[in-house]
Amino acid sequence: MVGIVLVSHSSELARGLADLASQVAGTEVRIEAAGGGPGGSLGTNGDTVREAILRADRGQGVVVLADLGSAVLTVRHVLEGQTNGHVRLVDAPFVEGAVAAAVMSSAGLALDDVVRAAEEARGASKF
Amino acid sequence: MPASSEATVTLPAGVALHARPAATFVKTALRFRSSVTVGSNGKVANAKSILDVLALGAHGGTVLRLSADGDDAAEALEALKGCVSGLIE
């Protein structure tokens, strides 16, 4: 299954979203939280992101979602030089994108399909 | 041969189409090639999209209208009817 990494400025936000997505999609999908800066501060940390990607990777690829601004920069920095497309940062709403990606991964879909589902979450209405 | 089929099925009492039950439903739909929609309360959702299905807000006891289009449409609807009938919280 495609692994999922959730990068947030807040460790609680990343962890809570990982719990929510696991609750919906099931625990067989690897969903890793990568939240917070050094010492538990609000922020993002390249080492935390790098380790989360390694834990999430089961060989079928990894989708990375980021909450805001500099979280994107942190992920891009971590992924610098990785051009094989095995780990993909997707431009998607954080909560909806994570849940959509998790369900598609749990259904056994391939990386491209999981990426597309996360990106399409942008257009989804909540009600 | 492409075909379309329709069916209705009622959500078990006390089981809303949210979180885990919704994902179970979507994962069943994803097993088939046909495009599948699910309708309730005047809304229609892509049965293969968890966000679409969650947005239906279907409560227990709601009648769902299933529609499938494709070469395995009949099989998809049979599987989804069975899935919905067997959903638990």
Backbone of each chain as ProteinMPNN parsed JSONL, in Angstrom:
{"seq_chain_A": "MVGIVLVSHSSELARGLADLASQVAGTEVRIEAAGGGPGGSLGTNGDTVREAILRADRGQGVVVLADLGSAVLTVRHVLEGQTNGHVRLVDAPFVEGAVAAAVMSSAGLALDDVVRAAEEARGASKF", "coords_chain_A": {"N_chain_A": [[0.832, -1.205, 0.0], [0.319, 2.294, -0.584], [2.147, 4.637, 1.251], [1.49, 7.232, 3.679], [2.295, 10.528, 4.619], [1.966, 13.033, 7.008], [2.483, 16.337, 7.31], [2.78, 18.823, 9.596], [2.707, 22.037, 11.253], [2.062, 21.66, 13.843], [2.439, 19.147, 16.21], [0.334, 17.874, 17.458], [-1.77, 18.34, 15.68], [-0.937, 16.937, 13.378], [-0.759, 14.331, 14.426], [-3.394, 13.927, 15.329], [-4.818, 14.051, 12.927], [-3.717, 11.878, 11.607], [-4.717, 9.85, 13.229], [-7.464, 10.168, 12.738], [-7.647, 9.659, 9.943], [-6.777, 7.016, 9.915], [-8.785, 5.845, 11.392], [-10.927, 6.053, 9.636], [-9.999, 4.8, 7.241], [-8.835, 2.436, 8.042], [-6.445, 0.417, 9.796], [-4.452, -0.751, 8.351], [-3.154, 0.795, 6.496], [-0.158, 2.648, 6.216], [0.182, 5.447, 7.96], [1.859, 8.246, 8.724], [2.681, 10.642, 11.162], [4.209, 13.82, 11.022], [4.883, 16.192, 12.714], [5.489, 19.447, 14.148], [8.209, 21.473, 15.466], [11.71, 21.639, 16.461], [12.195, 20.396, 19.774], [9.513, 20.274, 20.387], [8.229, 22.594, 19.707], [6.025, 24.843, 17.843], [6.222, 24.331, 14.451], [8.197, 23.098, 11.666], [10.241, 20.271, 10.819], [12.972, 19.046, 9.168], [14.31, 16.604, 9.659], [12.439, 15.155, 11.12], [10.453, 14.87, 9.186], [11.846, 13.417, 7.235], [12.359, 10.99, 8.576], [9.754, 10.11, 9.002], [8.89, 9.644, 6.4], [10.529, 7.486, 5.707], [9.517, 5.557, 7.49], [6.945, 5.298, 6.497], [7.21, 4.22, 4.007], [6.533, 1.482, 2.159], [7.329, 0.443, -0.162], [5.597, 0.872, -2.276], [5.401, 3.506, -2.786], [5.058, 6.911, -1.555], [2.862, 9.333, -0.294], [2.911, 12.726, 0.46], [1.493, 15.13, 2.54], [1.096, 18.561, 3.334], [0.564, 21.121, 5.828], [0.634, 24.087, 5.801], [2.261, 26.803, 4.097], [5.445, 27.092, 5.142], [5.771, 24.472, 5.816], [5.553, 23.174, 3.436], [7.878, 24.063, 2.216], [9.792, 22.846, 3.852], [9.326, 20.12, 3.278], [9.919, 20.089, 0.555], [12.625, 20.652, 0.647], [13.585, 18.358, 1.919], [13.024, 16.523, -0.05], [14.647, 17.217, -2.102], [16.574, 16.476, -4.924], [15.535, 13.956, -5.145], [14.25, 12.466, -7.727], [12.74, 10.451, -8.771], [10.063, 10.198, -8.364], [8.927, 8.59, -6.446], [8.3, 9.395, -3.912], [5.864, 11.677, -3.208], [4.972, 15.007, -2.976], [1.885, 16.435, -2.452], [-0.45, 18.85, -3.622], [-2.92, 19.635, -1.778], [-5.96, 19.901, 0.161], [-5.543, 19.657, 3.683], [-6.927, 17.978, 5.647], [-9.112, 16.73, 4.217], [-7.703, 15.781, 2.003], [-5.93, 13.974, 3.175], [-7.663, 12.029, 4.23], [-8.962, 11.12, 1.903], [-6.751, 10.137, 0.439], [-5.896, 8.128, 2.178], [-8.017, 6.287, 2.17], [-8.056, 5.501, -0.523], [-5.526, 4.353, -0.726], [-5.841, 2.249, 1.088], [-7.564, 0.688, -0.318], [-5.92, -0.446, -2.078], [-4.997, 0.904, -4.294], [-2.822, 2.385, -6.809], [0.118, 4.568, -6.646], [-0.22, 6.873, -8.357], [-3.024, 7.044, -8.527], [-3.723, 7.448, -5.873], [-2.492, 9.896, -5.377], [-3.977, 11.488, -7.163], [-6.554, 11.32, -6.054], [-6.169, 12.669, -3.638], [-5.53, 15.231, -4.59], [-7.907, 15.865, -5.909], [-9.544, 16.261, -3.799], [-9.653, 18.892, -3.235], [-11.806, 20.016, -4.626], [-14.033, 19.021, -3.387], [-17.225, 19.136, -1.849], [-18.27, 19.774, 1.51], [-20.824, 19.304, 2.381]], "CA_chain_A": [[0.0, 0.0, 0.0], [0.998, 3.592, -0.61], [2.248, 5.247, 2.568], [1.054, 8.629, 3.755], [2.98, 11.324, 5.644], [1.234, 14.271, 7.289], [3.445, 17.31, 7.834], [2.085, 19.976, 10.163], [3.435, 22.838, 12.233], [1.652, 21.202, 15.165], [2.503, 17.683, 16.326], [-1.016, 17.394, 17.789], [-2.596, 18.344, 14.463], [-0.511, 15.826, 12.523], [-1.119, 13.075, 15.081], [-4.852, 13.807, 15.328], [-5.273, 13.749, 11.561], [-3.319, 10.487, 11.334], [-5.696, 9.007, 13.926], [-8.748, 10.259, 12.026], [-7.561, 8.967, 8.655], [-6.703, 5.583, 10.216], [-10.117, 5.422, 11.842], [-11.786, 5.919, 8.454], [-9.482, 3.896, 6.2], [-8.366, 1.178, 8.6], [-5.089, 0.552, 10.329], [-3.442, -1.417, 7.516], [-2.403, 1.816, 5.758], [0.862, 3.312, 6.999], [-0.02, 6.897, 8.003], [2.841, 8.735, 9.682], [2.609, 12.057, 11.508], [5.498, 14.51, 11.1], [4.485, 17.533, 13.135], [6.218, 20.181, 15.177], [9.609, 21.823, 15.284], [12.611, 21.112, 17.486], [11.776, 20.574, 21.157], [8.058, 20.315, 20.538], [7.676, 23.901, 19.359], [5.276, 24.906, 16.589], [7.146, 24.482, 13.333], [8.434, 21.833, 10.984], [11.612, 19.817, 11.012], [13.321, 18.15, 8.065], [14.652, 15.256, 10.128], [11.175, 14.505, 11.474], [9.797, 14.518, 7.927], [12.641, 12.361, 6.589], [12.132, 9.727, 9.301], [8.367, 9.69, 8.772], [8.826, 9.094, 5.031], [11.151, 6.147, 5.755], [8.591, 4.637, 8.173], [5.719, 5.126, 5.698], [7.507, 3.621, 2.699], [6.47, 0.024, 2.075], [7.758, 0.041, -1.496], [4.635, 1.278, -3.317], [5.391, 4.953, -2.895], [4.612, 7.684, -0.387], [2.225, 10.627, -0.543], [3.159, 13.656, 1.561], [0.622, 16.302, 2.583], [1.604, 19.573, 4.253], [-0.546, 21.989, 6.234], [0.727, 25.481, 5.358], [3.501, 27.501, 3.766], [6.815, 26.638, 5.332], [5.778, 23.005, 5.839], [5.824, 22.802, 2.048], [9.311, 24.308, 1.97], [10.544, 21.803, 4.558], [9.204, 18.867, 2.521], [10.672, 20.24, -0.699], [14.043, 20.561, 0.975], [13.863, 16.935, 2.181], [12.892, 15.738, -1.29], [15.594, 17.707, -3.106], [17.439, 15.45, -5.509], [14.78, 12.723, -5.39], [13.502, 12.787, -8.945], [12.093, 9.258, -9.334], [8.614, 10.266, -8.165], [8.475, 7.562, -5.5], [7.717, 10.162, -2.806], [5.225, 12.798, -3.908], [4.292, 16.062, -2.223], [0.686, 16.783, -3.214], [-1.107, 20.121, -3.31], [-4.271, 19.183, -1.438], [-6.419, 20.29, 1.507], [-4.858, 18.751, 4.607], [-7.801, 16.951, 6.241], [-9.815, 15.971, 3.18], [-6.72, 15.091, 1.176], [-5.398, 12.835, 3.93], [-8.687, 10.984, 4.322], [-9.153, 10.56, 0.559], [-5.567, 9.346, 0.106], [-5.842, 6.935, 3.03], [-9.01, 5.303, 1.713], [-7.608, 4.956, -1.808], [-4.407, 3.455, -0.454], [-6.324, 1.032, 1.753], [-8.221, -0.119, -1.347], [-4.87, -1.073, -2.877], [-4.718, 1.64, -5.529], [-1.425, 2.742, -7.038], [0.524, 5.913, -6.229], [-0.842, 7.915, -9.184], [-4.442, 7.154, -8.165], [-3.797, 8.013, -4.517], [-2.167, 11.315, -5.554], [-5.102, 12.157, -7.826], [-7.666, 11.427, -5.097], [-5.848, 13.736, -2.691], [-5.643, 16.52, -5.285], [-9.32, 16.126, -6.219], [-10.229, 16.636, -2.563], [-9.815, 20.349, -3.276], [-13.106, 20.39, -5.169], [-15.126, 18.3, -2.719], [-18.055, 19.881, -0.907], [-18.454, 19.063, 2.774], [-22.249, 18.936, 2.538]], "C_chain_A": [[0.867, 1.257, 0.0], [1.011, 4.178, 0.809], [1.864, 6.718, 2.533], [1.787, 9.333, 4.895], [2.273, 12.674, 5.772], [2.169, 15.245, 7.996], [2.69, 18.552, 8.301], [3.009, 20.755, 11.074], [3.157, 22.352, 13.661], [1.713, 19.681, 15.224], [1.128, 17.125, 16.653], [-1.904, 17.33, 16.555], [-2.229, 17.159, 13.564], [-0.95, 14.493, 13.113], [-2.634, 12.858, 15.054], [-5.391, 13.447, 13.959], [-4.887, 12.32, 11.179], [-4.308, 9.532, 11.998], [-7.023, 8.986, 13.173], [-8.71, 9.466, 10.717], [-7.475, 7.453, 8.857], [-8.058, 5.042, 10.639], [-11.024, 5.182, 10.643], [-11.29, 4.787, 7.549], [-9.07, 2.539, 6.733], [-6.881, 1.261, 8.905], [-4.034, -0.105, 9.45], [-2.639, -0.427, 6.678], [-1.4, 2.478, 6.692], [0.645, 4.826, 6.899], [0.874, 7.447, 9.106], [2.687, 10.237, 9.894], [4.015, 12.634, 11.598], [5.204, 15.96, 11.457], [5.436, 18.129, 14.152], [7.674, 20.427, 14.846], [10.462, 21.227, 16.392], [12.069, 21.388, 18.885], [10.28, 20.713, 21.349], [7.441, 21.665, 20.236], [6.804, 23.799, 18.113], [6.261, 25.17, 15.457], [7.294, 23.147, 12.626], [9.928, 21.542, 10.977], [11.937, 18.769, 9.94], [13.628, 16.738, 8.515], [13.39, 14.474, 10.489], [10.459, 14.024, 10.208], [10.509, 13.349, 7.259], [12.383, 11.0, 7.246], [10.717, 9.207, 9.071], [8.212, 9.067, 7.374], [9.412, 7.676, 5.013], [10.209, 5.137, 6.412], [7.389, 4.324, 7.301], [5.962, 4.307, 4.437], [7.521, 2.098, 2.777], [6.802, -0.462, 0.667], [6.822, 0.473, -2.615], [4.545, 2.79, -3.483], [4.826, 5.617, -1.655], [4.01, 8.998, -0.865], [2.449, 11.503, 0.678], [2.198, 14.833, 1.444], [1.172, 17.263, 3.631], [0.492, 20.553, 4.608], [-0.466, 23.385, 5.618], [2.161, 25.836, 4.97], [4.828, 26.821, 3.995], [6.897, 25.129, 5.498], [6.077, 22.48, 4.44], [7.315, 22.965, 1.742], [10.174, 23.23, 2.623], [10.511, 20.494, 3.771], [10.014, 18.963, 1.231], [12.169, 20.095, -0.456], [14.44, 19.099, 1.193], [13.894, 16.143, 0.876], [13.855, 16.194, -2.391], [16.479, 16.584, -3.622], [16.75, 14.124, -5.736], [13.863, 12.957, -6.586], [12.761, 11.582, -9.51], [10.584, 9.221, -9.095], [8.06, 9.247, -7.189], [7.828, 8.208, -4.273], [7.167, 11.447, -3.398], [4.562, 13.752, -2.921], [3.08, 16.494, -3.04], [0.077, 18.079, -2.689], [-2.583, 19.818, -3.049], [-4.671, 19.746, -0.078], [-5.994, 19.224, 2.506], [-5.769, 17.622, 5.097], [-8.44, 16.088, 5.151], [-8.846, 15.169, 2.318], [-6.168, 13.856, 1.874], [-6.403, 11.69, 3.978], [-8.898, 10.325, 2.957], [-7.975, 9.671, 0.175], [-5.535, 8.05, 0.905], [-6.818, 5.863, 2.544], [-8.573, 4.683, 0.391], [-6.437, 4.001, -1.602], [-4.894, 2.151, 0.151], [-7.044, 0.116, 0.774], [-7.2, -0.739, -2.301], [-4.542, -0.34, -4.16], [-3.263, 2.098, -5.595], [-1.177, 4.215, -6.708], [-0.171, 7.02, -7.038], [-2.306, 8.14, -8.802], [-4.612, 7.789, -6.786], [-3.501, 9.518, -4.579], [-3.367, 12.064, -6.134], [-6.275, 12.349, -6.855], [-7.415, 12.545, -4.097], [-6.013, 15.101, -3.354], [-7.101, 16.876, -5.561], [-10.105, 16.519, -4.977], [-10.462, 18.149, -2.499], [-11.22, 20.76, -3.72], [-14.291, 19.775, -4.45], [-15.902, 19.222, -1.783], [-18.216, 19.081, 0.369], [-19.892, 18.626, 2.973], [-23.048, 19.453, 1.373]], "O_chain_A": [[1.986, 1.27, 0.513], [-0.021, 4.201, 1.481], [1.911, 7.362, 1.485], [1.887, 8.8, 6.001], [2.019, 13.359, 4.781], [2.592, 15.011, 9.129], [2.047, 19.241, 7.508], [3.977, 20.211, 11.605], [3.941, 22.613, 14.574], [1.114, 18.999, 14.392], [0.774, 16.039, 16.196], [-2.69, 16.397, 16.391], [-3.107, 16.464, 13.053], [-1.453, 13.626, 12.399], [-3.105, 11.751, 14.792], [-6.309, 12.636, 13.838], [-5.649, 11.631, 10.501], [-4.694, 8.524, 11.406], [-7.631, 7.931, 12.991], [-9.625, 8.698, 10.42], [-8.032, 6.689, 8.068], [-8.43, 3.923, 10.288], [-11.799, 4.225, 10.626], [-12.067, 3.923, 7.142], [-8.964, 1.582, 5.966], [-6.159, 2.079, 8.336], [-2.845, -0.031, 9.758], [-1.557, -0.765, 6.197], [-1.737, 2.832, 7.822], [0.902, 5.417, 5.85], [0.67, 7.151, 10.283], [2.577, 11.006, 8.939], [4.908, 12.017, 12.177], [5.269, 16.846, 10.604], [6.095, 17.419, 14.91], [8.29, 19.704, 14.063], [9.986, 20.404, 17.174], [11.549, 22.47, 19.156], [9.831, 21.222, 22.376], [6.252, 21.868, 20.481], [6.837, 22.79, 17.408], [7.038, 26.124, 15.507], [6.601, 22.182, 12.948], [10.76, 22.44, 11.11], [11.263, 17.745, 9.827], [13.256, 15.775, 7.844], [13.284, 13.282, 10.201], [9.929, 12.914, 10.166], [9.873, 12.411, 6.778], [12.213, 9.991, 6.561], [10.507, 7.999, 8.96], [7.49, 8.086, 7.199], [8.856, 6.778, 4.38], [10.104, 3.998, 5.958], [6.861, 3.213, 7.35], [5.021, 3.759, 3.862], [8.411, 1.504, 3.386], [6.587, -1.628, 0.337], [7.206, 0.445, -3.784], [3.709, 3.29, -4.235], [4.197, 4.972, -0.815], [4.569, 9.683, -1.722], [2.206, 11.074, 1.806], [2.095, 15.459, 0.389], [1.653, 16.84, 4.682], [-0.411, 20.796, 3.807], [-1.419, 23.821, 4.971], [3.126, 25.246, 5.454], [5.295, 26.059, 3.148], [7.973, 24.552, 5.339], [6.764, 21.472, 4.276], [7.927, 22.115, 1.095], [11.152, 22.76, 2.041], [11.538, 19.834, 3.613], [10.714, 18.02, 0.862], [12.885, 19.49, -1.254], [15.485, 18.651, 0.72], [14.687, 15.215, 0.718], [13.874, 15.622, -3.481], [17.061, 15.831, -2.841], [17.282, 13.254, -6.426], [12.812, 13.584, -6.452], [12.206, 11.661, -10.606], [9.903, 8.313, -9.571], [6.845, 9.06, -7.113], [6.92, 7.637, -3.669], [7.901, 12.22, -4.015], [3.702, 13.355, -2.135], [3.226, 16.881, -4.199], [0.088, 18.36, -1.491], [-3.389, 19.752, -3.977], [-3.806, 20.037, 0.748], [-6.071, 18.029, 2.218], [-5.424, 16.446, 4.976], [-8.32, 14.863, 5.169], [-9.125, 14.029, 1.947], [-5.962, 12.818, 1.246], [-6.044, 10.528, 3.791], [-9.0, 9.101, 2.871], [-8.17, 8.576, -0.352], [-5.187, 6.997, 0.372], [-6.485, 4.678, 2.511], [-8.704, 3.474, 0.201], [-6.372, 2.952, -2.243], [-4.427, 1.074, -0.219], [-7.131, -1.091, 0.999], [-7.567, -1.469, -3.222], [-3.876, -0.896, -5.033], [-2.572, 2.185, -4.579], [-2.109, 4.997, -6.517], [-0.656, 7.993, -6.462], [-2.775, 9.277, -8.757], [-5.536, 8.572, -6.564], [-4.169, 10.316, -3.922], [-3.729, 13.139, -5.656], [-6.907, 13.405, -6.836], [-8.333, 13.287, -3.745], [-6.569, 16.021, -2.755], [-7.491, 18.04, -5.462], [-11.21, 17.051, -5.085], [-11.355, 18.621, -1.795], [-11.757, 21.753, -3.23], [-15.436, 19.98, -4.855], [-15.314, 19.989, -1.021], [-18.291, 17.853, 0.33], [-20.142, 17.652, 3.683], [-24.26, 19.249, 1.317]]}, "seq_chain_B": "MPASSEATVTLPAGVALHARPAATFVKTALRFRSSVTVGSNGKVANAKSILDVLALGAHGGTVLRLSADGDDAAEALEALKGCVSGLIE", "coords_chain_B": {"N_chain_B": [[-19.917, -6.103, -22.481], [-21.131, -2.833, -22.289], [-23.322, -1.789, -19.701], [-26.096, -0.535, -17.842], [-27.272, -0.374, -14.5], [-29.662, -0.252, -11.856], [-30.462, 0.077, -8.39], [-32.004, -0.191, -5.155], [-31.216, 0.173, -1.705], [-31.439, -0.19, 1.808], [-29.958, 1.536, 4.471], [-28.801, -0.085, 7.393], [-30.575, 0.193, 10.528], [-29.409, 2.653, 12.736], [-26.863, 2.755, 11.664], [-24.897, 5.007, 10.26], [-23.76, 6.429, 7.149], [-20.892, 7.013, 7.514], [-17.419, 7.758, 8.296], [-15.822, 4.788, 9.072], [-17.822, 2.887, 8.076], [-18.502, 4.219, 5.669], [-16.077, 4.151, 4.297], [-15.782, 1.402, 3.958], [-17.875, 0.936, 2.193], [-17.04, 2.509, -0.028], [-14.627, 1.227, -0.683], [-15.6, -1.198, -1.541], [-16.977, -0.416, -3.868], [-14.806, 0.425, -5.384], [-13.7, -1.907, -6.27], [-14.728, -2.542, -8.692], [-14.998, -2.033, -12.255], [-16.976, -0.471, -13.36], [-18.566, 2.778, -13.434], [-20.012, 4.172, -10.545], [-22.771, 5.456, -8.8], [-24.208, 6.834, -5.804], [-27.194, 7.725, -4.304], [-28.989, 9.838, -2.046], [-31.468, 11.524, -0.115], [-31.896, 13.531, -2.046], [-29.386, 14.097, -3.016], [-26.534, 13.189, -5.006], [-23.787, 11.016, -5.111], [-20.441, 10.211, -6.112], [-19.694, 6.923, -5.882], [-17.179, 5.964, -5.532], [-15.672, 7.824, -4.262], [-14.553, 8.81, -1.204], [-14.911, 11.298, 0.068], [-17.053, 12.4, -1.282], [-19.044, 10.52, -0.651], [-19.152, 10.754, 2.132], [-20.163, 13.313, 2.278], [-22.801, 12.985, 1.685], [-24.136, 12.51, 4.031], [-25.724, 10.411, 5.036], [-28.035, 8.861, 7.148], [-28.702, 6.084, 9.426], [-31.157, 3.778, 8.301], [-31.8, 5.166, 6.043], [-32.833, 5.221, 2.637], [-30.848, 4.18, 0.01], [-30.049, 5.012, -3.287], [-28.699, 3.203, -5.779], [-26.636, 3.318, -8.634], [-25.169, 1.967, -11.486], [-22.763, 1.903, -14.101], [-21.416, 0.246, -16.734], [-19.311, -2.555, -17.749], [-19.359, -4.385, -15.678], [-21.554, -3.738, -14.176], [-23.882, -4.931, -13.022], [-22.801, -6.808, -11.246], [-21.403, -5.104, -9.578], [-23.461, -3.682, -8.31], [-24.804, -5.746, -6.943], [-22.792, -6.5, -5.146], [-22.523, -4.117, -3.698], [-25.037, -3.808, -2.569], [-25.08, -5.991, -0.847], [-22.94, -5.254, 0.761], [-23.883, -2.852, 2.003], [-26.108, -3.819, 3.424], [-24.831, -5.352, 5.294], [-23.411, -3.616, 6.864], [-21.868, -2.404, 9.846], [-21.626, -0.357, 12.798]], "CA_chain_B": [[-20.867, -5.137, -23.069], [-21.531, -1.829, -21.298], [-24.707, -1.863, -19.276], [-26.336, 0.216, -16.622], [-28.191, -1.017, -13.58], [-30.028, 0.544, -10.692], [-30.984, -0.704, -7.272], [-32.093, 0.553, -3.896], [-30.908, -0.611, -0.511], [-31.643, 0.64, 2.998], [-28.925, 1.452, 5.507], [-29.304, -0.664, 8.636], [-30.907, 1.16, 11.577], [-28.302, 2.985, 13.639], [-25.573, 2.79, 10.976], [-24.773, 6.115, 9.319], [-22.716, 6.222, 6.135], [-19.783, 7.921, 7.856], [-16.153, 7.158, 8.736], [-15.461, 3.438, 8.65], [-18.818, 2.304, 7.153], [-18.401, 4.867, 4.353], [-14.869, 3.636, 3.641], [-16.093, 0.028, 3.544], [-18.714, 1.072, 1.0], [-16.211, 3.019, -1.135], [-13.666, 0.193, -1.075], [-16.343, -2.193, -2.326], [-17.215, 0.168, -5.197], [-13.527, 0.527, -6.104], [-13.308, -3.224, -6.81], [-15.367, -2.74, -9.998], [-14.617, -1.089, -13.323], [-18.102, 0.421, -13.662], [-18.785, 3.977, -12.625], [-21.118, 3.895, -9.636], [-23.219, 6.575, -7.973], [-25.126, 6.531, -4.707], [-28.005, 8.899, -4.03], [-29.942, 9.854, -0.935], [-31.891, 12.864, 0.298], [-31.786, 14.489, -3.134], [-28.003, 14.292, -3.441], [-25.924, 12.036, -5.667], [-22.347, 10.99, -4.866], [-19.585, 9.208, -6.732], [-19.521, 5.882, -4.858], [-15.754, 5.654, -5.393], [-15.017, 8.949, -3.586], [-14.92, 8.85, 0.216], [-15.382, 12.632, 0.453], [-18.39, 12.508, -1.862], [-19.976, 9.674, 0.107], [-19.315, 11.361, 3.463], [-20.968, 14.536, 2.148], [-24.232, 12.641, 1.61], [-24.687, 12.568, 5.387], [-26.838, 9.453, 5.109], [-28.23, 8.249, 8.469], [-29.273, 4.75, 9.466], [-32.538, 3.694, 7.842], [-31.958, 5.91, 4.793], [-32.824, 4.445, 1.399], [-29.807, 4.598, -0.929], [-30.292, 4.622, -4.689], [-27.427, 2.864, -6.414], [-26.675, 3.259, -10.09], [-23.855, 1.582, -12.007], [-22.669, 1.966, -15.557], [-20.179, -0.388, -17.173], [-19.476, -3.972, -18.096], [-19.632, -5.188, -14.485], [-22.52, -2.944, -13.395], [-24.78, -5.779, -12.224], [-22.011, -7.373, -10.146], [-21.094, -4.018, -8.64], [-24.644, -3.376, -7.488], [-25.013, -6.87, -6.029], [-21.789, -6.412, -4.081], [-22.79, -2.95, -2.853], [-26.245, -4.096, -1.761], [-24.641, -6.87, 0.234], [-22.085, -4.457, 1.641], [-24.699, -1.931, 2.808], [-26.932, -4.597, 4.353], [-23.992, -5.925, 6.342], [-22.611, -2.598, 7.569], [-22.041, -2.184, 11.278], [-20.964, 0.877, 13.238]], "C_chain_B": [[-21.276, -4.114, -22.009], [-23.008, -1.944, -20.962], [-24.872, -0.961, -18.074], [-27.399, -0.497, -15.808], [-28.5, -0.062, -12.447], [-30.594, -0.366, -9.62], [-31.175, 0.226, -6.086], [-31.778, -0.4, -2.753], [-31.014, 0.338, 0.682], [-30.513, 0.427, 3.993], [-29.521, 0.83, 6.768], [-29.583, 0.435, 9.672], [-29.681, 1.401, 12.448], [-26.94, 3.03, 12.977], [-25.579, 3.925, 9.953], [-23.65, 5.817, 8.33], [-21.599, 7.23, 6.401], [-18.551, 7.101, 8.195], [-15.96, 5.752, 8.195], [-16.518, 2.793, 7.746], [-18.739, 2.919, 5.749], [-17.179, 4.346, 3.592], [-15.08, 2.203, 3.163], [-16.912, 0.042, 2.256], [-17.87, 1.494, -0.209], [-15.228, 1.951, -1.622], [-14.352, -0.915, -1.876], [-16.561, -1.671, -3.745], [-15.942, 0.187, -6.037], [-13.077, -0.815, -6.696], [-13.824, -3.421, -8.239], [-14.95, -1.665, -10.997], [-15.716, -0.068, -13.582], [-18.036, 1.708, -12.858], [-20.054, 3.742, -11.803], [-21.484, 5.178, -8.889], [-24.149, 6.069, -6.877], [-25.862, 7.815, -4.373], [-28.831, 8.733, -2.773], [-30.267, 11.296, -0.622], [-31.666, 13.909, -0.791], [-30.375, 14.781, -3.594], [-27.479, 13.017, -4.102], [-24.412, 12.123, -5.505], [-21.686, 9.946, -5.751], [-19.26, 8.164, -5.662], [-18.063, 5.512, -4.647], [-14.974, 6.784, -4.725], [-15.478, 9.024, -2.138], [-15.474, 10.214, 0.595], [-16.787, 12.881, -0.066], [-19.411, 11.743, -1.027], [-20.204, 10.25, 1.502], [-20.246, 12.565, 3.399], [-22.457, 14.235, 1.987], [-24.887, 12.783, 2.983], [-25.85, 11.617, 5.586], [-26.886, 8.777, 6.481], [-28.743, 6.822, 8.329], [-30.737, 4.787, 9.049], [-32.802, 4.429, 6.542], [-31.963, 4.948, 3.601], [-31.759, 5.028, 0.471], [-30.185, 4.121, -2.321], [-28.936, 4.423, -5.364], [-27.612, 2.798, -7.915], [-25.27, 2.949, -10.593], [-23.898, 1.535, -13.519], [-21.337, 1.359, -15.987], [-20.368, -1.879, -17.343], [-19.685, -4.863, -16.881], [-20.643, -4.487, -13.558], [-23.378, -3.817, -12.481], [-24.031, -6.359, -11.018], [-21.695, -6.305, -9.097], [-22.282, -3.735, -7.729], [-24.95, -4.508, -6.516], [-24.06, -6.778, -4.848], [-22.1, -5.255, -3.139], [-24.049, -3.142, -2.009], [-25.876, -4.976, -0.575], [-23.804, -6.131, 1.258], [-22.922, -3.587, 2.568], [-25.507, -2.707, 3.843], [-26.125, -5.108, 5.536], [-23.194, -4.912, 7.134], [-22.928, -2.579, 9.053], [-21.272, -0.929, 11.663], [-19.482, 0.671, 13.46]], "O_chain_B": [[-21.725, -4.501, -20.93], [-23.84, -2.17, -21.841], [-23.907, -0.66, -17.371], [-28.302, -1.135, -16.35], [-27.706, 0.82, -12.12], [-31.132, -1.436, -9.906], [-30.578, 1.3, -6.025], [-32.035, -1.602, -2.824], [-30.714, 1.526, 0.569], [-30.154, -0.705, 4.317], [-30.631, 1.184, 7.167], [-28.915, 1.468, 9.69], [-28.999, 0.457, 12.847], [-25.946, 3.313, 13.646], [-26.203, 3.808, 8.898], [-22.721, 5.065, 8.624], [-21.385, 8.166, 5.63], [-18.634, 5.884, 8.362], [-15.937, 5.553, 6.98], [-16.153, 2.198, 6.732], [-18.893, 2.211, 4.754], [-17.244, 4.128, 2.382], [-14.612, 1.83, 2.087], [-16.665, -0.747, 1.344], [-17.976, 0.901, -1.282], [-15.021, 1.792, -2.825], [-13.753, -1.498, -2.779], [-16.353, -2.4, -4.714], [-15.988, -0.011, -7.252], [-12.172, -0.851, -7.53], [-13.409, -4.356, -8.922], [-14.599, -0.546, -10.626], [-15.437, 1.065, -13.975], [-17.518, 1.731, -11.741], [-21.037, 3.19, -12.297], [-20.607, 5.894, -8.406], [-24.786, 5.024, -7.007], [-25.247, 8.864, -4.181], [-29.312, 7.643, -2.464], [-29.445, 12.188, -0.835], [-31.288, 15.043, -0.496], [-30.173, 15.622, -4.47], [-27.927, 11.913, -3.793], [-23.819, 13.177, -5.733], [-22.289, 8.929, -6.094], [-18.627, 8.479, -4.655], [-17.737, 4.819, -3.684], [-13.749, 6.715, -4.629], [-16.654, 9.272, -1.868], [-16.424, 10.287, 1.374], [-17.613, 13.492, 0.612], [-20.496, 12.245, -0.733], [-21.33, 10.235, 2.001], [-21.017, 12.82, 4.325], [-23.287, 15.132, 2.137], [-26.062, 13.138, 3.08], [-26.844, 11.963, 6.224], [-25.899, 8.191, 6.924], [-29.163, 6.404, 7.25], [-31.468, 5.713, 9.399], [-33.897, 4.337, 5.988], [-31.196, 3.987, 3.562], [-31.767, 6.224, 0.182], [-30.588, 2.974, -2.511], [-28.142, 5.355, -5.496], [-28.618, 2.287, -8.409], [-24.299, 3.585, -10.181], [-24.907, 1.183, -14.131], [-20.269, 1.876, -15.657], [-21.456, -2.407, -17.111], [-20.146, -5.994, -17.029], [-20.591, -4.625, -12.336], [-23.58, -3.491, -11.311], [-24.562, -6.395, -9.908], [-21.718, -6.567, -7.894], [-22.121, -3.568, -6.52], [-25.322, -4.248, -5.372], [-24.46, -6.954, -3.698], [-21.96, -5.388, -1.923], [-24.111, -2.688, -0.866], [-26.305, -4.735, 0.554], [-23.935, -6.346, 2.463], [-22.703, -3.578, 3.779], [-25.584, -2.304, 5.004], [-26.651, -5.279, 6.635], [-22.386, -5.287, 7.983], [-24.079, -2.715, 9.468], [-20.376, -0.492, 10.941], [-18.777, 1.608, 13.832]]}, "name": "protein", "num_of_chains": 2, "seq": "MVGIVLVSHSSELARGLADLASQVAGTEVRIEAAGGGPGGSLGTNGDTVREAILRADRGQGVVVLADLGSAVLTVRHVLEGQTNGHVRLVDAPFVEGAVAAAVMSSAGLALDDVVRAAEEARGASKFMPASSEATVTLPAGVALHARPAATFVKTALRFRSSVTVGSNGKVANAKSILDVLALGAHGGTVLRLSADGDDAAEALEALKGCVSGLIE"}
